[in-house]
Amino acid sequence: MKKEFDFFDKKENIEKLKIIFYIVLVVLVLLDLVVHKHPHYTWESYFGSYAIYGFISCVLIVVVSKFLGKLFLQKPEDYYDR
């Protein structure tokens, strides 16, 4: 049986998508220079503050979820053998 290839199976398509995503990310951060913001806190008026805030939030979500997973979800290897 012949395997059908999807769009994401080709390496050149993945490389093109990576380039497009990086360009979009850079454009969004550069838009921070021209878009007028109405900051509630002083750190919101700094360049790239929302990008930094989003990155730190994402890292915190991953770290906390890994900690909670190890604390509550993981069981010992012999859990079902008892």
mmCIF file of the N, C-alpha and C atoms, coordinates in Angstrom:
data_MODEL
# 
_entry.id   MODEL 
# 
loop_
_atom_site.group_PDB 
_atom_site.id 
_atom_site.type_symbol 
_atom_site.label_atom_id 
_atom_site.label_alt_id 
_atom_site.label_comp_id 
_atom_site.label_asym_id 
_atom_site.label_entity_id 
_atom_site.label_seq_id 
_atom_site.pdbx_PDB_ins_code 
_atom_site.Cartn_x 
_atom_site.Cartn_y 
_atom_site.Cartn_z 
_atom_site.occupancy 
_atom_site.B_iso_or_equiv 
_atom_site.pdbx_formal_charge 
_atom_site.auth_seq_id 
_atom_site.auth_comp_id 
_atom_site.auth_asym_id 
_atom_site.auth_atom_id 
_atom_site.pdbx_PDB_model_num 
ATOM 1   N N  . MET A 1 1  ? 0.848  -1.173 0.000  1.00 0.00 ? 1  MET A N  1 
ATOM 2   C CA . MET A 1 1  ? 0.000  0.000  0.000  1.00 0.00 ? 1  MET A CA 1 
ATOM 3   C C  . MET A 1 1  ? 0.897  1.241  0.000  1.00 0.00 ? 1  MET A C  1 
ATOM 4   N N  . LYS A 1 2  ? 0.548  2.216  -0.800 1.00 0.00 ? 2  LYS A N  1 
ATOM 5   C CA . LYS A 1 2  ? 1.323  3.437  -0.914 1.00 0.00 ? 2  LYS A CA 1 
ATOM 6   C C  . LYS A 1 2  ? 0.930  4.400  0.196  1.00 0.00 ? 2  LYS A C  1 
ATOM 7   N N  . LYS A 1 3  ? 1.946  4.941  0.861  1.00 0.00 ? 3  LYS A N  1 
ATOM 8   C CA . LYS A 1 3  ? 1.680  5.895  1.938  1.00 0.00 ? 3  LYS A CA 1 
ATOM 9   C C  . LYS A 1 3  ? 1.463  7.284  1.351  1.00 0.00 ? 3  LYS A C  1 
ATOM 10  N N  . GLU A 1 4  ? 0.396  7.922  1.777  1.00 0.00 ? 4  GLU A N  1 
ATOM 11  C CA . GLU A 1 4  ? 0.139  9.285  1.328  1.00 0.00 ? 4  GLU A CA 1 
ATOM 12  C C  . GLU A 1 4  ? 0.878  10.252 2.236  1.00 0.00 ? 4  GLU A C  1 
ATOM 13  N N  . PHE A 1 5  ? 1.531  11.222 1.632  1.00 0.00 ? 5  PHE A N  1 
ATOM 14  C CA . PHE A 1 5  ? 2.265  12.213 2.404  1.00 0.00 ? 5  PHE A CA 1 
ATOM 15  C C  . PHE A 1 5  ? 1.394  13.423 2.645  1.00 0.00 ? 5  PHE A C  1 
ATOM 16  N N  . ASP A 1 6  ? 1.476  13.891 3.843  1.00 0.00 ? 6  ASP A N  1 
ATOM 17  C CA . ASP A 1 6  ? 0.733  15.083 4.225  1.00 0.00 ? 6  ASP A CA 1 
ATOM 18  C C  . ASP A 1 6  ? 1.632  16.302 4.016  1.00 0.00 ? 6  ASP A C  1 
ATOM 19  N N  . PHE A 1 7  ? 1.062  17.469 4.145  1.00 0.00 ? 7  PHE A N  1 
ATOM 20  C CA . PHE A 1 7  ? 1.810  18.722 3.994  1.00 0.00 ? 7  PHE A CA 1 
ATOM 21  C C  . PHE A 1 7  ? 2.940  18.805 5.008  1.00 0.00 ? 7  PHE A C  1 
ATOM 22  N N  . PHE A 1 8  ? 2.707  18.310 6.223  1.00 0.00 ? 8  PHE A N  1 
ATOM 23  C CA . PHE A 1 8  ? 3.692  18.421 7.295  1.00 0.00 ? 8  PHE A CA 1 
ATOM 24  C C  . PHE A 1 8  ? 4.723  17.295 7.276  1.00 0.00 ? 8  PHE A C  1 
ATOM 25  N N  . ASP A 1 9  ? 4.629  16.356 6.358  1.00 0.00 ? 9  ASP A N  1 
ATOM 26  C CA . ASP A 1 9  ? 5.604  15.285 6.251  1.00 0.00 ? 9  ASP A CA 1 
ATOM 27  C C  . ASP A 1 9  ? 6.839  15.691 5.460  1.00 0.00 ? 9  ASP A C  1 
ATOM 28  N N  . LYS A 1 10 ? 6.759  16.754 4.701  1.00 0.00 ? 10 LYS A N  1 
ATOM 29  C CA . LYS A 1 10 ? 7.890  17.184 3.880  1.00 0.00 ? 10 LYS A CA 1 
ATOM 30  C C  . LYS A 1 10 ? 8.731  18.192 4.662  1.00 0.00 ? 10 LYS A C  1 
ATOM 31  N N  . LYS A 1 11 ? 10.023 17.928 4.696  1.00 0.00 ? 11 LYS A N  1 
ATOM 32  C CA . LYS A 1 11 ? 10.941 18.760 5.477  1.00 0.00 ? 11 LYS A CA 1 
ATOM 33  C C  . LYS A 1 11 ? 10.973 20.214 4.981  1.00 0.00 ? 11 LYS A C  1 
ATOM 34  N N  . GLU A 1 12 ? 10.900 20.413 3.668  1.00 0.00 ? 12 GLU A N  1 
ATOM 35  C CA . GLU A 1 12 ? 10.965 21.782 3.145  1.00 0.00 ? 12 GLU A CA 1 
ATOM 36  C C  . GLU A 1 12 ? 9.732  22.596 3.541  1.00 0.00 ? 12 GLU A C  1 
ATOM 37  N N  . ASN A 1 13 ? 8.578  21.940 3.673  1.00 0.00 ? 13 ASN A N  1 
ATOM 38  C CA . ASN A 1 13 ? 7.382  22.657 4.128  1.00 0.00 ? 13 ASN A CA 1 
ATOM 39  C C  . ASN A 1 13 ? 7.504  23.080 5.587  1.00 0.00 ? 13 ASN A C  1 
ATOM 40  N N  . ILE A 1 14 ? 8.095  22.211 6.405  1.00 0.00 ? 14 ILE A N  1 
ATOM 41  C CA . ILE A 1 14 ? 8.283  22.547 7.815  1.00 0.00 ? 14 ILE A CA 1 
ATOM 42  C C  . ILE A 1 14 ? 9.250  23.714 7.951  1.00 0.00 ? 14 ILE A C  1 
ATOM 43  N N  . GLU A 1 15 ? 10.323 23.715 7.142  1.00 0.00 ? 15 GLU A N  1 
ATOM 44  C CA . GLU A 1 15 ? 11.282 24.822 7.185  1.00 0.00 ? 15 GLU A CA 1 
ATOM 45  C C  . GLU A 1 15 ? 10.622 26.131 6.755  1.00 0.00 ? 15 GLU A C  1 
ATOM 46  N N  . LYS A 1 16 ? 9.787  26.086 5.732  1.00 0.00 ? 16 LYS A N  1 
ATOM 47  C CA . LYS A 1 16 ? 9.075  27.288 5.291  1.00 0.00 ? 16 LYS A CA 1 
ATOM 48  C C  . LYS A 1 16 ? 8.147  27.806 6.383  1.00 0.00 ? 16 LYS A C  1 
ATOM 49  N N  . LEU A 1 17 ? 7.445  26.894 7.057  1.00 0.00 ? 17 LEU A N  1 
ATOM 50  C CA . LEU A 1 17 ? 6.547  27.302 8.135  1.00 0.00 ? 17 LEU A CA 1 
ATOM 51  C C  . LEU A 1 17 ? 7.311  27.923 9.298  1.00 0.00 ? 17 LEU A C  1 
ATOM 52  N N  . LYS A 1 18 ? 8.477  27.354 9.636  1.00 0.00 ? 18 LYS A N  1 
ATOM 53  C CA . LYS A 1 18 ? 9.300  27.930 10.702 1.00 0.00 ? 18 LYS A CA 1 
ATOM 54  C C  . LYS A 1 18 ? 9.693  29.363 10.369 1.00 0.00 ? 18 LYS A C  1 
ATOM 55  N N  . ILE A 1 19 ? 10.123 29.572 9.129  1.00 0.00 ? 19 ILE A N  1 
ATOM 56  C CA . ILE A 1 19 ? 10.523 30.925 8.709  1.00 0.00 ? 19 ILE A CA 1 
ATOM 57  C C  . ILE A 1 19 ? 9.346  31.881 8.794  1.00 0.00 ? 19 ILE A C  1 
ATOM 58  N N  . ILE A 1 20 ? 8.180  31.442 8.343  1.00 0.00 ? 20 ILE A N  1 
ATOM 59  C CA . ILE A 1 20 ? 6.984  32.295 8.396  1.00 0.00 ? 20 ILE A CA 1 
ATOM 60  C C  . ILE A 1 20 ? 6.624  32.622 9.846  1.00 0.00 ? 20 ILE A C  1 
ATOM 61  N N  . PHE A 1 21 ? 6.673  31.629 10.729 1.00 0.00 ? 21 PHE A N  1 
ATOM 62  C CA . PHE A 1 21 ? 6.339  31.875 12.133 1.00 0.00 ? 21 PHE A CA 1 
ATOM 63  C C  . PHE A 1 21 ? 7.319  32.845 12.778 1.00 0.00 ? 21 PHE A C  1 
ATOM 64  N N  . TYR A 1 22 ? 8.617  32.690 12.489 1.00 0.00 ? 22 TYR A N  1 
ATOM 65  C CA . TYR A 1 22 ? 9.608  33.604 13.067 1.00 0.00 ? 22 TYR A CA 1 
ATOM 66  C C  . TYR A 1 22 ? 9.417  35.022 12.550 1.00 0.00 ? 22 TYR A C  1 
ATOM 67  N N  . ILE A 1 23 ? 9.087  35.160 11.275 1.00 0.00 ? 23 ILE A N  1 
ATOM 68  C CA . ILE A 1 23 ? 8.836  36.493 10.718 1.00 0.00 ? 23 ILE A CA 1 
ATOM 69  C C  . ILE A 1 23 ? 7.628  37.128 11.398 1.00 0.00 ? 23 ILE A C  1 
ATOM 70  N N  . VAL A 1 24 ? 6.571  36.350 11.588 1.00 0.00 ? 24 VAL A N  1 
ATOM 71  C CA . VAL A 1 24 ? 5.366  36.869 12.253 1.00 0.00 ? 24 VAL A CA 1 
ATOM 72  C C  . VAL A 1 24 ? 5.693  37.292 13.688 1.00 0.00 ? 24 VAL A C  1 
ATOM 73  N N  . LEU A 1 25 ? 6.482  36.496 14.395 1.00 0.00 ? 25 LEU A N  1 
ATOM 74  C CA . LEU A 1 25 ? 6.863  36.854 15.764 1.00 0.00 ? 25 LEU A CA 1 
ATOM 75  C C  . LEU A 1 25 ? 7.649  38.147 15.809 1.00 0.00 ? 25 LEU A C  1 
ATOM 76  N N  . VAL A 1 26 ? 8.606  38.317 14.907 1.00 0.00 ? 26 VAL A N  1 
ATOM 77  C CA . VAL A 1 26 ? 9.404  39.544 14.873 1.00 0.00 ? 26 VAL A CA 1 
ATOM 78  C C  . VAL A 1 26 ? 8.524  40.745 14.534 1.00 0.00 ? 26 VAL A C  1 
ATOM 79  N N  . VAL A 1 27 ? 7.618  40.580 13.576 1.00 0.00 ? 27 VAL A N  1 
ATOM 80  C CA . VAL A 1 27 ? 6.727  41.685 13.209 1.00 0.00 ? 27 VAL A CA 1 
ATOM 81  C C  . VAL A 1 27 ? 5.837  42.082 14.389 1.00 0.00 ? 27 VAL A C  1 
ATOM 82  N N  . LEU A 1 28 ? 5.329  41.100 15.111 1.00 0.00 ? 28 LEU A N  1 
ATOM 83  C CA . LEU A 1 28 ? 4.473  41.411 16.257 1.00 0.00 ? 28 LEU A CA 1 
ATOM 84  C C  . LEU A 1 28 ? 5.226  42.159 17.354 1.00 0.00 ? 28 LEU A C  1 
ATOM 85  N N  . VAL A 1 29 ? 6.482  41.784 17.583 1.00 0.00 ? 29 VAL A N  1 
ATOM 86  C CA . VAL A 1 29 ? 7.264  42.497 18.590 1.00 0.00 ? 29 VAL A CA 1 
ATOM 87  C C  . VAL A 1 29 ? 7.609  43.889 18.095 1.00 0.00 ? 29 VAL A C  1 
ATOM 88  N N  . LEU A 1 30 ? 7.921  44.036 16.810 1.00 0.00 ? 30 LEU A N  1 
ATOM 89  C CA . LEU A 1 30 ? 8.245  45.359 16.268 1.00 0.00 ? 30 LEU A CA 1 
ATOM 90  C C  . LEU A 1 30 ? 7.020  46.275 16.227 1.00 0.00 ? 30 LEU A C  1 
ATOM 91  N N  . LEU A 1 31 ? 5.839  45.698 16.110 1.00 0.00 ? 31 LEU A N  1 
ATOM 92  C CA . LEU A 1 31 ? 4.624  46.519 16.156 1.00 0.00 ? 31 LEU A CA 1 
ATOM 93  C C  . LEU A 1 31 ? 4.455  47.213 17.501 1.00 0.00 ? 31 LEU A C  1 
ATOM 94  N N  . ASP A 1 32 ? 5.129  46.689 18.499 1.00 0.00 ? 32 ASP A N  1 
ATOM 95  C CA . ASP A 1 32 ? 5.085  47.292 19.824 1.00 0.00 ? 32 ASP A CA 1 
ATOM 96  C C  . ASP A 1 32 ? 5.666  48.706 19.804 1.00 0.00 ? 32 ASP A C  1 
ATOM 97  N N  . LEU A 1 33 ? 6.512  49.002 18.811 1.00 0.00 ? 33 LEU A N  1 
ATOM 98  C CA . LEU A 1 33 ? 7.100  50.347 18.702 1.00 0.00 ? 33 LEU A CA 1 
ATOM 99  C C  . LEU A 1 33 ? 6.105  51.379 18.180 1.00 0.00 ? 33 LEU A C  1 
ATOM 100 N N  . VAL A 1 34 ? 5.153  50.954 17.345 1.00 0.00 ? 34 VAL A N  1 
ATOM 101 C CA . VAL A 1 34 ? 4.261  51.920 16.697 1.00 0.00 ? 34 VAL A CA 1 
ATOM 102 C C  . VAL A 1 34 ? 2.851  51.938 17.267 1.00 0.00 ? 34 VAL A C  1 
ATOM 103 N N  . VAL A 1 35 ? 2.449  50.883 17.946 1.00 0.00 ? 35 VAL A N  1 
ATOM 104 C CA . VAL A 1 35 ? 1.103  50.826 18.506 1.00 0.00 ? 35 VAL A CA 1 
ATOM 105 C C  . VAL A 1 35 ? 1.081  51.571 19.838 1.00 0.00 ? 35 VAL A C  1 
ATOM 106 N N  . HIS A 1 36 ? 0.114  52.476 19.969 1.00 0.00 ? 36 HIS A N  1 
ATOM 107 C CA . HIS A 1 36 ? -0.007 53.240 21.207 1.00 0.00 ? 36 HIS A CA 1 
ATOM 108 C C  . HIS A 1 36 ? -0.695 52.379 22.271 1.00 0.00 ? 36 HIS A C  1 
ATOM 109 N N  . LYS A 1 37 ? -0.030 52.261 23.412 1.00 0.00 ? 37 LYS A N  1 
ATOM 110 C CA . LYS A 1 37 ? -0.568 51.444 24.493 1.00 0.00 ? 37 LYS A CA 1 
ATOM 111 C C  . LYS A 1 37 ? -1.111 52.347 25.596 1.00 0.00 ? 37 LYS A C  1 
ATOM 112 N N  . HIS A 1 38 ? -2.038 51.822 26.355 1.00 0.00 ? 38 HIS A N  1 
ATOM 113 C CA . HIS A 1 38 ? -2.573 52.510 27.520 1.00 0.00 ? 38 HIS A CA 1 
ATOM 114 C C  . HIS A 1 38 ? -2.206 51.683 28.754 1.00 0.00 ? 38 HIS A C  1 
ATOM 115 N N  . PRO A 1 39 ? -0.981 51.848 29.246 1.00 0.00 ? 39 PRO A N  1 
ATOM 116 C CA . PRO A 1 39 ? -0.517 50.963 30.331 1.00 0.00 ? 39 PRO A CA 1 
ATOM 117 C C  . PRO A 1 39 ? -1.170 51.282 31.668 1.00 0.00 ? 39 PRO A C  1 
ATOM 118 N N  . HIS A 1 40 ? -1.462 50.228 32.410 1.00 0.00 ? 40 HIS A N  1 
ATOM 119 C CA . HIS A 1 40 ? -1.956 50.374 33.772 1.00 0.00 ? 40 HIS A CA 1 
ATOM 120 C C  . HIS A 1 40 ? -0.807 50.337 34.765 1.00 0.00 ? 40 HIS A C  1 
ATOM 121 N N  . TYR A 1 41 ? 0.248  49.608 34.408 1.00 0.00 ? 41 TYR A N  1 
ATOM 122 C CA . TYR A 1 41 ? 1.438  49.496 35.248 1.00 0.00 ? 41 TYR A CA 1 
ATOM 123 C C  . TYR A 1 41 ? 2.635  50.029 34.474 1.00 0.00 ? 41 TYR A C  1 
ATOM 124 N N  . THR A 1 42 ? 3.675  50.429 35.189 1.00 0.00 ? 42 THR A N  1 
ATOM 125 C CA . THR A 1 42 ? 4.831  51.025 34.507 1.00 0.00 ? 42 THR A CA 1 
ATOM 126 C C  . THR A 1 42 ? 5.561  50.019 33.622 1.00 0.00 ? 42 THR A C  1 
ATOM 127 N N  . TRP A 1 43 ? 5.615  48.750 34.013 1.00 0.00 ? 43 TRP A N  1 
ATOM 128 C CA . TRP A 1 43 ? 6.339  47.763 33.198 1.00 0.00 ? 43 TRP A CA 1 
ATOM 129 C C  . TRP A 1 43 ? 5.662  47.542 31.856 1.00 0.00 ? 43 TRP A C  1 
ATOM 130 N N  . GLU A 1 44 ? 4.380  47.874 31.732 1.00 0.00 ? 44 GLU A N  1 
ATOM 131 C CA . GLU A 1 44 ? 3.675  47.696 30.466 1.00 0.00 ? 44 GLU A CA 1 
ATOM 132 C C  . GLU A 1 44 ? 4.124  48.689 29.402 1.00 0.00 ? 44 GLU A C  1 
ATOM 133 N N  . SER A 1 45 ? 4.744  49.774 29.797 1.00 0.00 ? 45 SER A N  1 
ATOM 134 C CA . SER A 1 45 ? 5.177  50.777 28.826 1.00 0.00 ? 45 SER A CA 1 
ATOM 135 C C  . SER A 1 45 ? 6.532  50.448 28.209 1.00 0.00 ? 45 SER A C  1 
ATOM 136 N N  . TYR A 1 46 ? 7.245  49.445 28.702 1.00 0.00 ? 46 TYR A N  1 
ATOM 137 C CA . TYR A 1 46 ? 8.546  49.061 28.161 1.00 0.00 ? 46 TYR A CA 1 
ATOM 138 C C  . TYR A 1 46 ? 8.378  48.293 26.860 1.00 0.00 ? 46 TYR A C  1 
ATOM 139 N N  . PHE A 1 47 ? 9.409  48.364 26.007 1.00 0.00 ? 47 PHE A N  1 
ATOM 140 C CA . PHE A 1 47 ? 9.398  47.673 24.719 1.00 0.00 ? 47 PHE A CA 1 
ATOM 141 C C  . PHE A 1 47 ? 9.427  46.160 24.932 1.00 0.00 ? 47 PHE A C  1 
ATOM 142 N N  . GLY A 1 48 ? 8.509  45.456 24.302 1.00 0.00 ? 48 GLY A N  1 
ATOM 143 C CA . GLY A 1 48 ? 8.467  44.008 24.369 1.00 0.00 ? 48 GLY A CA 1 
ATOM 144 C C  . GLY A 1 48 ? 7.965  43.450 25.686 1.00 0.00 ? 48 GLY A C  1 
ATOM 145 N N  . SER A 1 49 ? 7.321  44.280 26.478 1.00 0.00 ? 49 SER A N  1 
ATOM 146 C CA . SER A 1 49 ? 6.897  43.821 27.807 1.00 0.00 ? 49 SER A CA 1 
ATOM 147 C C  . SER A 1 49 ? 5.851  42.712 27.716 1.00 0.00 ? 49 SER A C  1 
ATOM 148 N N  . TYR A 1 50 ? 4.949  42.803 26.760 1.00 0.00 ? 50 TYR A N  1 
ATOM 149 C CA . TYR A 1 50 ? 3.917  41.769 26.644 1.00 0.00 ? 50 TYR A CA 1 
ATOM 150 C C  . TYR A 1 50 ? 4.507  40.454 26.133 1.00 0.00 ? 50 TYR A C  1 
ATOM 151 N N  . ALA A 1 51 ? 5.501  40.524 25.268 1.00 0.00 ? 51 ALA A N  1 
ATOM 152 C CA . ALA A 1 51 ? 6.158  39.306 24.786 1.00 0.00 ? 51 ALA A CA 1 
ATOM 153 C C  . ALA A 1 51 ? 6.916  38.630 25.927 1.00 0.00 ? 51 ALA A C  1 
ATOM 154 N N  . ILE A 1 52 ? 7.602  39.413 26.727 1.00 0.00 ? 52 ILE A N  1 
ATOM 155 C CA . ILE A 1 52 ? 8.333  38.868 27.871 1.00 0.00 ? 52 ILE A CA 1 
ATOM 156 C C  . ILE A 1 52 ? 7.361  38.292 28.892 1.00 0.00 ? 52 ILE A C  1 
ATOM 157 N N  . TYR A 1 53 ? 6.284  39.004 29.147 1.00 0.00 ? 53 TYR A N  1 
ATOM 158 C CA . TYR A 1 53 ? 5.259  38.535 30.085 1.00 0.00 ? 53 TYR A CA 1 
ATOM 159 C C  . TYR A 1 53 ? 4.654  37.206 29.609 1.00 0.00 ? 53 TYR A C  1 
ATOM 160 N N  . GLY A 1 54 ? 4.356  37.107 28.320 1.00 0.00 ? 54 GLY A N  1 
ATOM 161 C CA . GLY A 1 54 ? 3.797  35.885 27.768 1.00 0.00 ? 54 GLY A CA 1 
ATOM 162 C C  . GLY A 1 54 ? 4.773  34.727 27.849 1.00 0.00 ? 54 GLY A C  1 
ATOM 163 N N  . PHE A 1 55 ? 6.051  34.989 27.567 1.00 0.00 ? 55 PHE A N  1 
ATOM 164 C CA . PHE A 1 55 ? 7.055  33.930 27.633 1.00 0.00 ? 55 PHE A CA 1 
ATOM 165 C C  . PHE A 1 55 ? 7.226  33.435 29.065 1.00 0.00 ? 55 PHE A C  1 
ATOM 166 N N  . ILE A 1 56 ? 7.325  34.351 30.016 1.00 0.00 ? 56 ILE A N  1 
ATOM 167 C CA . ILE A 1 56 ? 7.477  33.963 31.424 1.00 0.00 ? 56 ILE A CA 1 
ATOM 168 C C  . ILE A 1 56 ? 6.243  33.207 31.900 1.00 0.00 ? 56 ILE A C  1 
ATOM 169 N N  . SER A 1 57 ? 5.065  33.640 31.497 1.00 0.00 ? 57 SER A N  1 
ATOM 170 C CA . SER A 1 57 ? 3.839  32.941 31.884 1.00 0.00 ? 57 SER A CA 1 
ATOM 171 C C  . SER A 1 57 ? 3.809  31.524 31.334 1.00 0.00 ? 57 SER A C  1 
ATOM 172 N N  . CYS A 1 58 ? 4.216  31.352 30.087 1.00 0.00 ? 58 CYS A N  1 
ATOM 173 C CA . CYS A 1 58 ? 4.231  30.029 29.479 1.00 0.00 ? 58 CYS A CA 1 
ATOM 174 C C  . CYS A 1 58 ? 5.224  29.110 30.187 1.00 0.00 ? 58 CYS A C  1 
ATOM 175 N N  . VAL A 1 59 ? 6.402  29.631 30.506 1.00 0.00 ? 59 VAL A N  1 
ATOM 176 C CA . VAL A 1 59 ? 7.401  28.831 31.219 1.00 0.00 ? 59 VAL A CA 1 
ATOM 177 C C  . VAL A 1 59 ? 6.870  28.436 32.596 1.00 0.00 ? 59 VAL A C  1 
ATOM 178 N N  . LEU A 1 60 ? 6.214  29.366 33.281 1.00 0.00 ? 60 LEU A N  1 
ATOM 179 C CA . LEU A 1 60 ? 5.655  29.059 34.599 1.00 0.00 ? 60 LEU A CA 1 
ATOM 180 C C  . LEU A 1 60 ? 4.564  27.993 34.521 1.00 0.00 ? 60 LEU A C  1 
ATOM 181 N N  . ILE A 1 61 ? 3.733  28.055 33.499 1.00 0.00 ? 61 ILE A N  1 
ATOM 182 C CA . ILE A 1 61 ? 2.685  27.047 33.331 1.00 0.00 ? 61 ILE A CA 1 
ATOM 183 C C  . ILE A 1 61 ? 3.308  25.669 33.151 1.00 0.00 ? 61 ILE A C  1 
ATOM 184 N N  . VAL A 1 62 ? 4.360  25.576 32.340 1.00 0.00 ? 62 VAL A N  1 
ATOM 185 C CA . VAL A 1 62 ? 5.009  24.285 32.104 1.00 0.00 ? 62 VAL A CA 1 
ATOM 186 C C  . VAL A 1 62 ? 5.664  23.766 33.378 1.00 0.00 ? 62 VAL A C  1 
ATOM 187 N N  . VAL A 1 63 ? 6.380  24.633 34.097 1.00 0.00 ? 63 VAL A N  1 
ATOM 188 C CA . VAL A 1 63 ? 7.081  24.205 35.314 1.00 0.00 ? 63 VAL A CA 1 
ATOM 189 C C  . VAL A 1 63 ? 6.085  23.767 36.386 1.00 0.00 ? 63 VAL A C  1 
ATOM 190 N N  . VAL A 1 64 ? 5.036  24.536 36.592 1.00 0.00 ? 64 VAL A N  1 
ATOM 191 C CA . VAL A 1 64 ? 4.045  24.187 37.614 1.00 0.00 ? 64 VAL A CA 1 
ATOM 192 C C  . VAL A 1 64 ? 3.301  22.911 37.244 1.00 0.00 ? 64 VAL A C  1 
ATOM 193 N N  . SER A 1 65 ? 2.961  22.745 35.965 1.00 0.00 ? 65 SER A N  1 
ATOM 194 C CA . SER A 1 65 ? 2.243  21.531 35.570 1.00 0.00 ? 65 SER A CA 1 
ATOM 195 C C  . SER A 1 65 ? 3.135  20.303 35.692 1.00 0.00 ? 65 SER A C  1 
ATOM 196 N N  . LYS A 1 66 ? 4.434  20.424 35.401 1.00 0.00 ? 66 LYS A N  1 
ATOM 197 C CA . LYS A 1 66 ? 5.340  19.286 35.608 1.00 0.00 ? 66 LYS A CA 1 
ATOM 198 C C  . LYS A 1 66 ? 5.426  18.939 37.089 1.00 0.00 ? 66 LYS A C  1 
ATOM 199 N N  . PHE A 1 67 ? 5.502  19.942 37.939 1.00 0.00 ? 67 PHE A N  1 
ATOM 200 C CA . PHE A 1 67 ? 5.566  19.703 39.380 1.00 0.00 ? 67 PHE A CA 1 
ATOM 201 C C  . PHE A 1 67 ? 4.289  19.026 39.873 1.00 0.00 ? 67 PHE A C  1 
ATOM 202 N N  . LEU A 1 68 ? 3.139  19.529 39.444 1.00 0.00 ? 68 LEU A N  1 
ATOM 203 C CA . LEU A 1 68 ? 1.875  18.925 39.865 1.00 0.00 ? 68 LEU A CA 1 
ATOM 204 C C  . LEU A 1 68 ? 1.712  17.513 39.308 1.00 0.00 ? 68 LEU A C  1 
ATOM 205 N N  . GLY A 1 69 ? 2.209  17.290 38.090 1.00 0.00 ? 69 GLY A N  1 
ATOM 206 C CA . GLY A 1 69 ? 2.140  15.950 37.515 1.00 0.00 ? 69 GLY A CA 1 
ATOM 207 C C  . GLY A 1 69 ? 2.969  14.962 38.307 1.00 0.00 ? 69 GLY A C  1 
ATOM 208 N N  . LYS A 1 70 ? 4.156  15.375 38.704 1.00 0.00 ? 70 LYS A N  1 
ATOM 209 C CA . LYS A 1 70 ? 4.999  14.478 39.501 1.00 0.00 ? 70 LYS A CA 1 
ATOM 210 C C  . LYS A 1 70 ? 4.417  14.275 40.890 1.00 0.00 ? 70 LYS A C  1 
ATOM 211 N N  . LEU A 1 71 ? 3.774  15.294 41.412 1.00 0.00 ? 71 LEU A N  1 
ATOM 212 C CA . LEU A 1 71 ? 3.239  15.222 42.765 1.00 0.00 ? 71 LEU A CA 1 
ATOM 213 C C  . LEU A 1 71 ? 1.972  14.361 42.841 1.00 0.00 ? 71 LEU A C  1 
ATOM 214 N N  . PHE A 1 72 ? 1.061  14.513 41.888 1.00 0.00 ? 72 PHE A N  1 
ATOM 215 C CA . PHE A 1 72 ? -0.243 13.859 41.973 1.00 0.00 ? 72 PHE A CA 1 
ATOM 216 C C  . PHE A 1 72 ? -0.466 12.740 40.961 1.00 0.00 ? 72 PHE A C  1 
ATOM 217 N N  . LEU A 1 73 ? 0.083  12.847 39.763 1.00 0.00 ? 73 LEU A N  1 
ATOM 218 C CA . LEU A 1 73 ? -0.273 11.924 38.693 1.00 0.00 ? 73 LEU A CA 1 
ATOM 219 C C  . LEU A 1 73 ? 0.637  10.720 38.566 1.00 0.00 ? 73 LEU A C  1 
ATOM 220 N N  . GLN A 1 74 ? 1.927  10.900 38.792 1.00 0.00 ? 74 GLN A N  1 
ATOM 221 C CA . GLN A 1 74 ? 2.845  9.785  38.618 1.00 0.00 ? 74 GLN A CA 1 
ATOM 222 C C  . GLN A 1 74 ? 2.711  8.782  39.753 1.00 0.00 ? 74 GLN A C  1 
ATOM 223 N N  . LYS A 1 75 ? 2.728  7.533  39.367 1.00 0.00 ? 75 LYS A N  1 
ATOM 224 C CA . LYS A 1 75 ? 2.654  6.443  40.334 1.00 0.00 ? 75 LYS A CA 1 
ATOM 225 C C  . LYS A 1 75 ? 3.951  5.638  40.258 1.00 0.00 ? 75 LYS A C  1 
ATOM 226 N N  . PRO A 1 76 ? 4.300  4.924  41.318 1.00 0.00 ? 76 PRO A N  1 
ATOM 227 C CA . PRO A 1 76 ? 5.496  4.070  41.259 1.00 0.00 ? 76 PRO A CA 1 
ATOM 228 C C  . PRO A 1 76 ? 5.339  2.972  40.223 1.00 0.00 ? 76 PRO A C  1 
ATOM 229 N N  . GLU A 1 77 ? 6.468  2.408  39.777 1.00 0.00 ? 77 GLU A N  1 
ATOM 230 C CA . GLU A 1 77 ? 6.425  1.387  38.736 1.00 0.00 ? 77 GLU A CA 1 
ATOM 231 C C  . GLU A 1 77 ? 5.655  0.148  39.166 1.00 0.00 ? 77 GLU A C  1 
ATOM 232 N N  . ASP A 1 78 ? 5.694  -0.181 40.443 1.00 0.00 ? 78 ASP A N  1 
ATOM 233 C CA . ASP A 1 78 ? 4.998  -1.370 40.925 1.00 0.00 ? 78 ASP A CA 1 
ATOM 234 C C  . ASP A 1 78 ? 3.610  -1.046 41.485 1.00 0.00 ? 78 ASP A C  1 
ATOM 235 N N  . TYR A 1 79 ? 2.998  -0.006 41.020 1.00 0.00 ? 79 TYR A N  1 
ATOM 236 C CA . TYR A 1 79 ? 1.707  0.451  41.540 1.00 0.00 ? 79 TYR A CA 1 
ATOM 237 C C  . TYR A 1 79 ? 0.622  -0.616 41.366 1.00 0.00 ? 79 TYR A C  1 
ATOM 238 N N  . TYR A 1 80 ? 0.595  -1.261 40.193 1.00 0.00 ? 80 TYR A N  1 
ATOM 239 C CA . TYR A 1 80 ? -0.447 -2.259 39.931 1.00 0.00 ? 80 TYR A CA 1 
ATOM 240 C C  . TYR A 1 80 ? -0.071 -3.654 40.433 1.00 0.00 ? 80 TYR A C  1 
ATOM 241 N N  . ASP A 1 81 ? 1.184  -3.853 40.829 1.00 0.00 ? 81 ASP A N  1 
ATOM 242 C CA . ASP A 1 81 ? 1.637  -5.162 41.300 1.00 0.00 ? 81 ASP A CA 1 
ATOM 243 C C  . ASP A 1 81 ? 1.391  -5.383 42.774 1.00 0.00 ? 81 ASP A C  1 
ATOM 244 N N  . ARG A 1 82 ? 0.941  -4.418 43.481 1.00 0.00 ? 82 ARG A N  1 
ATOM 245 C CA . ARG A 1 82 ? 0.772  -4.533 44.930 1.00 0.00 ? 82 ARG A CA 1 
ATOM 246 C C  . ARG A 1 82 ? -0.368 -5.440 45.290 1.00 0.00 ? 82 ARG A C  1 
# 
